[in-house]
Amino acid sequence: MSFFNLNKRFWQWFILLLVSFIWGASFILMKRGLESFSPMQLGTMRIFFAFLFLLPLFFQRIKKFKKKYFKHLVIVAIIGNLFPAVLFALAQTKVSSSMAGMLNTMFPLIALIIGAVFYGDKTEKHRIFGIIVGLLGTVGIILSEDSSVENSNILFAGFIVIATLFYAISINEIKFKLSELDGITITVFAFMISGPIAGTYLLFSDFTEALATPNFSINLIYIILLAFGGSAVSVTLFYLLLDYVDVVFASLTTYIIPIFAIFWGVFDGEKITLLQFAFMFVVFIGIYLVNKKKKI
């Protein structure tokens, strides 16, 4: 990607914000898709359509594949892509978007812990403090919404926690085990593994109830958009970003996503309060602390 010079911090931030913007819309797209399809159908369709979008790139990059990458690519494909897609879809049937967003912000802390314990990654204390500040700001944004967290199903909320854990394992696997491959190649190979698995499930899935819903065609389009933007494009950009930044910086997406999700929610009839803007400022303080250079 010659246009984006990801050695420069400006473009790193641009990609980070763009990915967060796209993923911020994923909750609404999943909500619409679930009006016609089951969670398993939505999750696997998201992966399968993304696989189809990326298939032409596979033939261009097949020469980069080496046997030593396979185990790590399977982890990224299944644990980092397929399982979270299904788990988030399952959670969306019972868990409010606010709870989903709040639980998703656990990702930077979990990624940091897994990186330190299992991959030998070292993180400065001021960055840990920044992550905690950002987490508090994000929780504040979500709790300031009108929807009640108590109404969420605890069991289904657990699906998001598991998905977050899977994401954290995947991002560390990419950073520390697949560093020889570029982000686009990792994305393509990962979906070449998860795509056929998702397609096999869909082949034997019953779409009778989905076809009977009034907005079947429109909801299918929402899922295609989710697959193209929320998976194929955004995952590619995210993995590409990992070639140039550390895990902590990349995981900041989970703090920014709820901010964009609020603005996306305006199109769905929701309102933004001054209190939410105040908590957004807290999030930005956390982001600043994470990226502040340590004085020597």
C-alpha positions in Angstrom: 0.0 0.0 0.0 2.2 2.8 -1.3 -0.4 5.5 -0.8 -0.5 4.9 3.0 2.9 5.4 4.5 2.3 3.5 7.8 5.8 4.3 9.0 4.3 7.7 9.8 2.1 8.2 12.9 -0.5 10.2 11.0 -1.3 7.3 8.7 -1.3 4.8 11.6 -3.9 6.9 13.4 -5.9 7.3 10.1 -6.1 3.5 9.7 -6.9 3.0 13.4 -9.8 5.5 13.2 -11.0 4.1 9.9 -11.2 0.6 11.2 -12.9 1.8 14.4 -15.4 3.7 12.3 -16.3 0.6 10.2 -16.4 -1.7 13.2 -18.6 0.8 15.0 -21.3 0.2 12.4 -21.0 -3.6 12.8 -23.4 -3.7 15.8 -26.2 -2.1 13.7 -25.5 -4.3 10.7 -25.7 -7.4 12.9 -28.9 -6.2 14.5 -30.5 -5.8 11.1 -29.2 -9.1 9.8 -30.5 -11.0 12.9 -34.0 -9.9 11.9 -34.0 -12.6 9.3 -31.1 -15.0 10.0 -30.0 -17.0 13.0 -26.8 -16.1 14.8 -25.0 -19.1 13.4 -26.1 -18.2 9.9 -25.1 -14.5 10.3 -21.7 -15.3 11.7 -20.8 -17.9 9.1 -22.2 -15.8 6.2 -20.1 -12.9 7.4 -17.0 -15.1 7.2 -18.0 -16.9 3.9 -18.8 -13.7 2.0 -15.5 -12.2 3.2 -13.7 -15.3 1.9 -15.3 -14.8 -1.5 -14.2 -11.1 -1.6 -10.6 -12.1 -0.7 -10.4 -15.2 -2.9 -8.9 -13.4 -6.0 -6.0 -12.2 -3.8 -5.2 -15.7 -2.7 -3.8 -16.7 -6.1 -1.5 -13.7 -6.0 -0.1 -14.6 -2.6 0.0 -18.4 -2.5 3.7 -18.3 -3.1 4.2 -16.7 0.3 2.8 -19.6 2.1 5.2 -21.8 4.1 4.4 -24.9 6.2 5.7 -23.3 9.4 2.9 -20.6 9.2 0.0 -23.1 9.0 -0.5 -23.7 12.8 -0.5 -20.0 13.5 -2.8 -19.2 10.6 -5.3 -21.7 11.8 -5.3 -20.0 15.2 -5.9 -16.6 13.6 -8.6 -18.0 11.2 -10.6 -20.0 13.7 -10.0 -18.3 17.1 -9.5 -14.8 15.7 -12.1 -14.7 12.9 -14.7 -17.5 12.8 -15.4 -18.0 16.5 -15.7 -14.3 17.4 -18.1 -13.7 14.4 -20.4 -16.4 15.6 -20.1 -15.4 19.3 -20.9 -11.7 18.7 -23.9 -12.7 16.7 -25.1 -15.0 19.4 -24.6 -12.3 22.1 -26.5 -9.7 20.0 -29.7 -11.8 20.4 -29.8 -11.2 24.2 -27.2 -8.6 25.1 -27.8 -4.9 24.6 -25.3 -3.0 22.3 -24.2 -1.0 25.4 -23.2 -4.1 27.3 -21.5 -5.5 24.1 -19.5 -2.3 23.7 -18.5 -2.3 27.4 -17.3 -5.9 27.5 -15.4 -5.4 24.2 -13.3 -2.7 25.9 -11.7 -5.4 28.0 -9.7 -6.4 24.9 -6.6 -4.1 25.4 -6.1 -5.3 29.0 -6.5 -9.0 28.0 -4.3 -8.5 25.0 -1.6 -6.9 27.2 -1.8 -9.6 29.8 -1.6 -12.5 27.3 1.2 -10.7 25.5 3.2 -10.3 28.7 2.5 -13.8 30.1 2.7 -16.0 27.0 4.7 -14.0 24.5 7.2 -12.1 26.6 6.0 -8.7 25.6 7.0 -5.8 27.8 4.8 -2.8 28.5 5.6 0.4 30.4 3.6 1.3 33.5 2.3 4.6 32.0 0.8 2.6 29.1 -1.0 0.3 31.5 -2.4 3.3 33.4 -3.5 4.8 30.1 -5.4 1.6 29.2 -7.2 1.7 32.5 -8.1 5.3 32.1 -9.5 4.6 28.6 -11.4 1.6 29.9 -13.1 3.8 32.6 -14.0 6.4 30.0 -15.6 3.8 27.7 -17.5 2.2 30.6 -18.8 5.7 31.4 -19.9 6.3 27.9 -21.9 3.1 27.9 -23.4 3.4 31.4 -24.6 7.0 30.5 -26.9 5.5 27.8 -30.6 5.1 28.5 -30.5 1.3 28.0 -30.1 -0.7 31.2 -27.2 -3.1 31.6 -29.2 -5.1 34.1 -31.5 -6.3 31.4 -28.7 -8.1 29.6 -28.4 -11.8 29.8 -25.3 -12.7 31.7 -24.7 -16.0 29.9 -24.8 -14.4 26.5 -22.6 -11.6 27.8 -20.0 -14.3 28.5 -19.9 -15.0 24.7 -18.4 -11.5 24.3 -15.9 -12.1 27.0 -14.8 -15.3 25.2 -14.7 -13.5 21.9 -12.5 -10.8 23.4 -10.1 -13.4 24.8 -9.9 -15.0 21.3 -9.2 -11.7 19.7 -6.4 -11.1 22.2 -4.8 -14.4 21.5 -5.1 -13.9 17.7 -3.5 -10.4 17.8 -0.6 -11.6 19.8 -0.2 -14.6 17.5 0.0 -12.3 14.5 2.4 -9.9 16.1 4.8 -12.5 17.5 4.4 -15.6 15.3 3.5 -14.2 11.9 5.7 -11.1 11.8 7.3 -12.3 8.5 4.0 -12.0 6.7 2.3 -8.7 5.8 -1.2 -7.9 7.0 -2.9 -8.5 3.7 -1.4 -11.9 3.3 -2.3 -13.0 6.8 -5.9 -11.9 6.2 -6.2 -13.8 2.9 -4.7 -17.0 4.2 -6.8 -16.8 7.4 -10.0 -16.5 5.5 -9.0 -19.2 3.0 -9.1 -21.5 6.1 -12.2 -20.2 7.9 -14.2 -19.4 4.7 -14.7 -23.0 3.5 -15.6 -24.1 7.1 -18.3 -21.4 7.2 -19.5 -22.3 3.7 -19.9 -26.0 4.7 -22.1 -25.0 7.6 -24.2 -22.8 5.3 -24.6 -25.5 2.7 -26.4 -27.7 5.2 -28.3 -24.8 6.9 -32.0 -24.3 6.7 -33.0 -20.9 5.4 -36.8 -21.5 5.3 -37.5 -19.2 8.2 -35.1 -16.5 6.9 -36.8 -16.5 3.5 -40.2 -16.0 5.2 -39.2 -12.7 6.8 -40.5 -9.5 5.2 -37.1 -7.8 4.8 -35.0 -10.9 3.8 -33.3 -9.2 0.8 -32.4 -6.0 2.7 -31.1 -7.9 5.7 -29.0 -10.1 3.4 -27.5 -6.9 1.9 -26.7 -5.7 5.5 -24.8 -9.0 6.1 -22.9 -8.6 2.8 -21.9 -5.1 3.8 -20.9 -6.5 7.2 -18.7 -9.1 5.5 -17.1 -6.7 3.1 -16.5 -3.8 5.4 -16.6 -5.3 8.8 -14.5 -8.3 7.9 -12.6 -8.3 4.6 -11.6 -4.6 4.5 -11.3 -3.7 8.1 -9.5 -6.9 9.2 -7.1 -6.5 6.3 -6.4 -2.9 7.4 -6.1 -3.9 11.0 -3.6 -6.7 10.4 -1.7 -4.4 8.1 -1.5 -1.9 10.9 0.0 -4.6 13.1 3.1 -4.6 10.8 3.9 -1.1 12.0 2.6 -0.7 15.6 2.5 -2.7 18.8 -0.4 -4.6 20.2 -1.3 -1.9 22.7 -1.7 0.8 20.1 -3.7 -1.5 17.7 -6.0 -2.5 20.6 -7.1 1.1 21.1 -9.7 0.4 18.5 -11.9 -1.1 21.2 -12.0 2.3 23.0 -12.8 4.3 19.9 -15.4 1.9 18.5 -18.0 2.8 21.2 -17.5 6.5 20.3 -18.3 5.8 16.7 -21.1 3.5 17.6 -22.8 6.3 19.5 -22.7 8.5 16.3 -23.9 5.6 14.2 -26.7 5.2 16.7 -27.9 8.7 15.9 -29.1 7.3 12.6 -31.0 4.7 14.5 -32.9 7.3 16.6 -30.5 7.6 19.6 -29.3 10.8 21.2 -25.9 11.9 22.4 -25.7 13.6 25.8 -23.2 16.0 27.2 -22.2 13.4 29.8 -21.2 11.1 26.9 -19.0 13.8 25.4 -17.3 14.2 28.8 -16.5 10.5 29.0 -15.2 10.7 25.4 -12.7 13.2 26.7 -11.6 10.7 29.3 -11.1 8.1 26.6 -8.9 10.6 24.7 -6.8 11.2 27.8 -6.3 7.4 28.1 -5.2 7.2 24.4 -2.8 10.1 25.0 -1.2 8.3 28.0 -0.9 5.1 26.0 1.0 6.9 23.2 3.0 9.3 25.3 6.7 8.8 24.9 8.5 7.8 28.1 11.0 10.4 29.1 14.6 9.2 29.5 
